[in-house]
């Protein structure tokens, strides 16, 4: 066998090896390979090992994993004319690899842009209080709208979450004053309710003491014991009004006899 024959066999083997390398494709579990044959879509293959026709076929890999994309801070004017800076995060994944490659040029960039514009549009239709108190409802609304817009591209938006709402400094101070006033109002209401309950209890106690005068004397003695236990140098002894009236009645006859004489 001549040298030229050996060179021909070697070239053939190299060509076969090159074709084999170009024909073999391996796609991971979380990927799909979209096959184009002479420019036309054949379909999506994978996961696993398969073969394509070199030069004639072209494969584009598509990742099916869920993508977490930050929505950068957006300047938003709410329905009640409050200027805010809001950022969010969206979670989406490819459910139709062929549409994601054929219908849209860059599905990740397109989804991000749709999320940004939708965020500004929806928040411009709500008031500040609703944005702060009904965030879950707004998140669900954003998810439904963005998912509906990206569905023709083979994209499924599973979740949209508003992360931060940056208020102007003047608005934050006003809300702080409002919260402080609300806490003070609640404190006064609770204090007034306590005073009312105490007055009712004192009224009931006064009624019991009025029906049982001896109970009043026992209460006085109990109070004296409590005061003396504190080791005070001064002890105040409460004198019942009835006793003063008794001494006053006894003193009046003596004064009248003295004046008569």
C-alpha positions as CSV (number, residue, x, y, z in Angstrom):
1,X,0.0,0.0,0.0
2,X,1.5,3.3,-1.1
3,X,2.0,6.5,0.9
4,X,-0.8,8.2,-1.0
5,X,-3.3,5.5,0.0
6,X,-2.3,5.9,3.7
7,X,-2.8,9.7,3.5
8,X,-6.2,9.2,1.9
9,X,-7.3,6.8,4.6
10,X,-6.0,9.1,7.3
11,X,-7.9,12.0,5.8
12,X,-11.0,10.0,5.5
13,X,-10.8,9.0,9.2
14,X,-10.2,12.6,10.2
15,X,-13.2,13.7,8.1
16,X,-15.4,10.9,9.7
17,X,-14.2,11.9,13.1
18,X,-15.0,15.6,12.4
19,X,-18.5,14.7,11.1
20,X,-19.1,12.5,14.1
21,X,-18.1,15.3,16.5
22,X,-20.3,17.8,14.7
23,X,-23.2,15.4,14.6
24,X,-23.3,14.4,18.3
25,X,-25.1,16.7,20.6
26,X,-25.7,16.3,24.4
27,X,-28.4,18.4,26.1
28,X,-28.8,18.6,29.9
29,X,-32.0,17.8,31.8
30,X,-32.8,21.5,32.2
31,X,-32.1,22.3,28.5
32,X,-33.7,21.8,25.1
33,X,-32.1,22.0,21.7
34,X,-34.1,23.8,19.0
35,X,-33.1,22.3,15.6
36,X,-33.0,24.3,12.4
37,X,-32.6,22.4,9.2
38,X,-31.6,24.6,6.2
39,X,-33.1,27.5,8.2
40,X,-36.4,25.9,9.0
41,X,-37.4,24.8,12.5
42,X,-37.6,21.0,12.9
43,X,-38.4,20.9,16.6
44,X,-36.9,20.8,20.0
45,X,-34.9,17.8,21.2
46,X,-33.5,16.7,24.5
47,X,-32.6,16.0,27.2
48,X,-29.9,13.4,26.5
49,X,-27.7,12.3,23.5
50,X,-28.9,12.7,19.9
51,X,-27.5,13.4,16.4
52,X,-27.9,16.2,13.9
53,X,-26.7,16.5,10.3
54,X,-23.6,18.6,10.2
55,X,-23.6,21.7,8.0
56,X,-27.3,21.2,7.2
57,X,-28.6,21.3,10.8
58,X,-28.1,24.0,13.4
59,X,-28.9,23.7,17.1
60,X,-29.7,26.4,19.6
61,X,-29.8,25.5,23.3
62,X,-32.6,27.0,25.5
63,X,-32.4,26.9,29.3
64,X,-35.7,25.9,31.0
65,X,-34.7,26.8,34.5
66,X,-36.5,29.6,36.4
67,X,-34.8,32.9,35.8
68,X,-34.7,35.5,38.6
69,X,-34.6,39.0,37.0
70,X,-34.3,42.2,39.0
71,X,-36.5,45.1,37.8
72,X,-34.3,48.2,38.4
73,X,-35.7,51.1,40.4
74,X,-38.4,52.9,38.5
75,X,-39.6,56.5,39.0
76,X,-43.4,56.2,39.5
77,X,-46.1,58.8,40.1
78,X,-49.0,57.3,42.0
79,X,-52.7,58.1,41.4
80,X,-52.6,60.7,44.3
81,X,-49.5,62.4,42.7
82,X,-46.8,61.0,45.0
83,X,-43.4,60.5,43.3
84,X,-41.8,57.2,44.3
85,X,-38.9,55.1,43.4
86,X,-39.9,51.4,43.2
87,X,-37.9,48.3,42.4
88,X,-39.1,44.7,42.0
89,X,-38.1,41.1,41.1
90,X,-39.7,38.8,38.6
91,X,-39.5,35.0,38.2
92,X,-40.1,33.4,34.8
93,X,-39.1,30.4,32.8
94,X,-39.3,29.1,29.2
95,X,-42.2,26.6,28.6
96,X,-42.0,26.6,24.8
97,X,-38.4,26.6,23.5
98,X,-39.4,27.0,19.8
99,X,-41.4,30.1,20.5
100,X,-38.7,31.6,22.7
101,X,-36.2,31.3,19.9
102,X,-38.4,32.0,16.8
103,X,-40.9,34.5,17.9
104,X,-38.7,36.9,20.0
105,X,-35.1,37.9,19.4
106,X,-34.0,38.1,23.0
107,X,-36.7,36.8,25.3
108,X,-34.9,37.7,28.6
109,X,-34.3,41.3,27.6
110,X,-37.9,41.5,26.2
111,X,-39.4,40.1,29.4
112,X,-37.4,42.5,31.5
113,X,-38.6,45.5,29.5
114,X,-42.2,44.4,29.7
115,X,-41.9,44.0,33.5
116,X,-40.5,47.6,33.8
117,X,-43.2,49.2,31.7
118,X,-46.0,47.2,33.4
119,X,-44.7,48.2,36.8
120,X,-44.8,51.9,36.0
121,X,-48.2,51.6,34.4
122,X,-49.9,49.7,37.2
123,X,-48.5,51.7,40.1
124,X,-49.5,54.8,38.3
125,X,-53.1,53.7,38.7
126,X,-53.0,53.1,42.5
127,X,-52.8,55.4,45.5
128,X,-49.9,55.4,48.0
129,X,-51.9,53.8,50.8
130,X,-53.0,51.0,48.5
131,X,-49.4,50.4,47.5
132,X,-48.3,50.1,51.1
133,X,-51.2,48.1,52.4
134,X,-52.3,46.0,49.4
135,X,-49.0,44.9,48.0
136,X,-50.0,41.2,47.6
137,X,-52.9,42.2,45.4
138,X,-50.7,44.5,43.3
139,X,-48.1,41.7,42.9
140,X,-50.8,39.3,41.7
141,X,-52.0,41.9,39.2
142,X,-48.5,42.5,37.9
143,X,-47.9,38.8,37.5
144,X,-51.1,38.2,35.6
145,X,-50.5,41.1,33.2
146,X,-46.8,40.4,32.5
147,X,-47.6,36.6,32.0
148,X,-50.3,37.4,29.5
149,X,-48.0,39.7,27.5
150,X,-45.1,37.2,27.4
151,X,-47.2,34.1,26.8
152,X,-47.0,34.4,23.0
153,X,-43.2,34.1,23.4
154,X,-43.4,30.8,25.2
155,X,-42.6,32.4,28.6
156,X,-44.3,31.7,31.9
157,X,-44.1,34.4,34.6
158,X,-44.7,32.7,37.9
159,X,-44.1,35.5,40.4
160,X,-43.6,39.3,40.6
161,X,-42.7,40.9,43.9
162,X,-42.3,44.5,44.7
163,X,-39.2,44.7,46.9
164,X,-38.6,48.3,48.0
165,X,-40.7,51.5,47.9
166,X,-38.5,54.6,48.4
167,X,-40.6,57.5,49.7
168,X,-39.5,61.2,49.5
169,X,-38.0,62.6,52.7
170,X,-40.9,65.0,53.3
171,X,-43.4,62.2,52.8
172,X,-41.5,60.0,55.3
173,X,-41.6,62.8,57.9
174,X,-45.3,63.4,57.4
175,X,-46.0,59.7,57.7
176,X,-43.9,59.6,60.9
177,X,-45.9,62.4,62.4
178,X,-49.1,60.7,61.4
179,X,-48.1,57.5,63.0
180,X,-47.0,59.3,66.2
181,X,-50.4,61.1,66.4
182,X,-52.2,57.8,65.9
183,X,-50.3,56.2,68.7
184,X,-51.0,59.2,71.0
185,X,-54.7,59.0,70.1
186,X,-54.8,55.3,71.0
187,X,-53.0,55.9,74.2
188,X,-55.6,58.5,75.3
189,X,-58.5,56.3,74.3
190,X,-57.0,53.4,76.4
191,X,-56.4,55.8,79.3
192,X,-59.9,57.1,79.2
193,X,-61.4,53.6,79.1
194,X,-59.3,52.7,82.1
195,X,-60.5,55.8,84.0
196,X,-64.1,54.8,83.1
197,X,-63.7,51.3,84.4
198,X,-62.0,52.6,87.6
199,X,-64.9,55.1,88.2
200,X,-67.4,52.3,87.8
201,X,-65.5,50.2,90.3
202,X,-65.2,53.0,92.8
203,X,-68.9,53.8,92.4
204,X,-69.8,50.1,93.2
205,X,-67.4,50.2,96.2
206,X,-69.0,53.5,97.5
207,X,-72.4,51.9,97.3
208,X,-71.3,48.9,99.4
209,X,-69.6,51.1,102.0
210,X,-72.7,53.2,102.2
211,X,-74.9,50.2,102.9
212,X,-72.4,48.8,105.5
213,X,-70.8,51.6,107.6
214,X,-68.7,49.1,109.5
215,X,-66.9,48.2,106.3
216,X,-65.7,51.8,106.1
217,X,-64.1,51.5,109.6
218,X,-62.5,48.3,108.6
219,X,-61.1,49.8,105.5
220,X,-59.7,52.8,107.5
221,X,-58.0,50.4,109.9
222,X,-56.5,48.4,107.1
223,X,-55.2,51.5,105.5
224,X,-53.5,52.6,108.7
225,X,-51.8,49.2,109.0
226,X,-50.5,49.5,105.5
227,X,-49.2,53.0,106.1
228,X,-47.5,52.1,109.4
229,X,-45.8,49.1,107.7
230,X,-43.8,51.6,105.6
231,X,-42.0,53.0,108.7
232,X,-43.1,56.6,108.1
233,X,-42.5,59.2,110.7
234,X,-45.8,60.9,110.1
235,X,-49.1,59.0,110.4
236,X,-52.3,60.6,109.2
237,X,-55.4,59.5,111.0
238,X,-58.6,60.0,109.0
239,X,-61.5,61.2,111.2
240,X,-65.0,60.3,110.1
241,X,-67.2,63.2,109.3
242,X,-69.9,61.7,111.5
243,X,-67.6,61.9,114.6
244,X,-67.0,65.6,113.8
245,X,-70.7,66.2,113.6
246,X,-71.1,64.5,117.0
247,X,-68.6,66.8,118.7
248,X,-70.1,69.8,117.1
249,X,-73.6,68.8,118.4
250,X,-72.2,68.4,121.9
251,X,-70.4,71.7,121.9
252,X,-73.4,73.8,120.7
253,X,-75.5,73.4,124.0
254,X,-72.5,74.5,126.1
255,X,-72.0,77.6,124.0
256,X,-75.7,78.4,124.2
257,X,-75.7,78.2,128.1
258,X,-72.6,80.4,128.3
259,X,-74.2,83.1,126.2
260,X,-77.5,82.9,128.2
261,X,-75.6,83.6,131.5
